[in-house]
Amino acid sequence: MKFCFQDSLKNKFIKLQTQVEKEIAPIIDRINHISQSNHRKVLKAFQDVRVSDYHFYGSTGYGYNDLGRDTLEELYANVFGAEDALVRNQITCGTHAIYTALFSVLRPGDEILFVTGKPYDTLQRFLEPFFPGSLAEWGIRSNVLDLTSGEYPDFDALANALTPKTRMVGIQRSCGYQRRPAVNIQTIGALIRAIKSYNENIICFVDNCYGEFVEEKEPPEVGADLTAGSLIKNPGGGLADGGGYLVGKSQLIKSAARYLTAPGLGKGVGSTPGGHRLIYQGLFMAPLIVAEALKGAVFAARYMQHLGFKVSPEYDAHRADLVQRIEIGSSKGILAFCKGIQNGSPVDAHFRPEPSKLPGYNDELVMAAGTFVQGSSIELSADAPLCPPYDVFLQGGLSQEYVKLALLKAVEMLYQEHLLPKFPASSKDYEQGGGA
Ligand SMILES: *Cc1c(COP(=O)(O)O)cnc(C)c1O
């Protein structure tokens, strides 16, 4: 890659990379450990459900007797520790998978409580009282239980927030575009136990977007009744062309399938003319790709911290999702950073990302993503709402090396705009331990 830095400064940036790689080595080991456990789990599931190459071919029309599809769903259920799964290209995205989960369960008069604060931006329309198709239009009440000031689920307020009409509780694993930590799998388990002790019939739903394979367990393994996510995030392994999944209790998956198709049809229809191979292969690759993305995020956290930016999570913190927040602090900085990530991508590197309104989001958003699959955020992407506090959300990356290269490009753009709070210290300072 071509640098615009003067040679002496360029050397400092390169030395900083070596320094950071040393500092993060123990964290990389930790990621490898989790990744190995997930590799083992996925491999065993492929063997358990006896995947064969004829499962990769698709079907047309109604998709009756699509053995590849049915086996794929058995495979997902096995990997996630759930009774059953719905894995479909007819589920258009993560939002649609979540919508299917909610609306297949909730009926007029029911209540849903979101216990991890305001849900993700694209779900806001479901909650708006007057938006066509919203929960309210169907006579379903929704409430949000805010996180505590430390941004953790508010266990003390939980019992008061649940009511006899609460039919479903929503838990979001990832932080979304918020300044809060992701909810780790242990906390998800504790939340579910607390909810079930109030009323065991409440259906616990988890929005698992960006959370898959980051830890060693998945929500169904800690008691979630229904879990949903996107195939162009973690579980698609960067290969799946699109689609969404639900995993959970078999009765709930049956009703989700009835809702997605029609009563009387359910899971039995839905064709995939292009075949299933990329979804199978993507799931197989997912533990590796997620680990690469996490390693890239850990590198970015430490590197940017050395340059004077606040980051969250910190490089050595426990991670429960892929998202790395970097406090860039200005709209000019966001544009420069995102331009660098775009320029450092394999596809559309010659484009400059511009802020725009996207369906489902309130603020103008800048999105840098030079991806093979449109909008795929398991591939490297950087998004930022163009409003205070001007944080950038960096996630994904098919290899940690690509993340590093793109990040250095973004740093170069910030440097050009005089927006780096600090320059790399000289290597002598590091040797004396003064580089942090
Ligand atoms: C991405 C995401 C969604 C929505 O998924 P889309 O595929 O973009 O519709 C929902 N929740 C969280 C936490 C997400 O990260």
The ligand as a Tripos MOL2 file, in Angstrom:
@<TRIPOS>MOLECULE
LIG
   15    15     1     0     0
SMALL
NO_CHARGES

@<TRIPOS>ATOM
      1 C1        -27.6310   -5.8000   11.8630 C.3       1 LIG1
      2 C2        -28.4830   -5.8930   13.0480 C.ar      1 LIG1
      3 C3        -29.8790   -6.0230   12.9410 C.ar      1 LIG1
      4 C4        -30.6160   -5.9550   11.6450 C.3       1 LIG1
      5 O1        -30.1010   -6.7400   10.6580 O.3       1 LIG1
      6 P1        -30.2330   -6.3320    9.1250 P.3       1 LIG1
      7 O2        -29.7350   -7.5530    8.4690 O.co2     1 LIG1
      8 O3        -29.3710   -5.1430    8.8880 O.co2     1 LIG1
      9 O4        -31.6660   -6.0810    8.8460 O.co2     1 LIG1
     10 C5        -30.6060   -6.1620   14.1070 C.ar      1 LIG1
     11 N1        -30.0090   -6.1450   15.2990 N.ar      1 LIG1
     12 C6        -28.6840   -5.9960   15.4400 C.ar      1 LIG1
     13 C7        -28.0780   -5.9770   16.8060 C.3       1 LIG1
     14 C8        -27.8790   -5.8690   14.3150 C.ar      1 LIG1
     15 O5        -26.5510   -5.7320   14.4530 O.3       1 LIG1
@<TRIPOS>BOND
     1     1     2 1
     2     2     3 ar
     3     2    14 ar
     4     3     4 1
     5     3    10 ar
     6     4     5 1
     7     5     6 1
     8     6     7 2
     9     6     8 1
    10     6     9 1
    11    10    11 ar
    12    11    12 ar
    13    12    13 1
    14    12    14 ar
    15    14    15 1
@<TRIPOS>SUBSTRUCTURE
     1 LIG1         1 GROUP 0 **** ****
